[in-house]
Amino acid sequence: MAERTVFQSMSQRHVIKLAPTATVHEAACVMTRANCGSVLIIDAAGQMQGILTERDLMTRVLAKALSPDKTLVADVMTRKPHCVGPHMKVADAVLIMIERGFRHLPIVADQGKILGVFSVRDALPREINLAVDLAEFHEQVNDALG
């Protein structure tokens, strides 16, 4: 079986986005309606400013007792998220996610066109296992090199 790319494996083909001036409550509603775990924050010029994830909502809003109706997504989003191209193999993307500790990767094509977000949920168990094996191998090599 040929390895899938992140673009091929995306469960949602449309970009879930909000302006930086949206509230956290609005973001949670959009994410709930779209049944997704993140929303891209895009300014009026079409430039990605960040990403807001379920984890951001939990750790940066709920855990700090901020008001979802008064807190802007720009104040709690992850700025300048790591992005990948549409042709990246799923196992390589999952490896990045494992090593860097996140579950969502914006997919950006040439010329900066935003195609969507790859979620770890979009990966198959076989691809996740391959990425875990690669992460363990990287760790062993780093340990050996000291």
ABEGO torsion letter per residue (X at the ends): XBBBBAAAABABABBBBBBAABBAAAAAAAAAAAGBABBBBBBAAGBBAEBBBAAAAAAAAAAAGBBAAABBAAAABBBGBBBBBAABBAAAAAAAAAAAGBABBBBBBBGGBBAEBBBAAABBAAAAAAAAAAAAAAAAAAAAAX
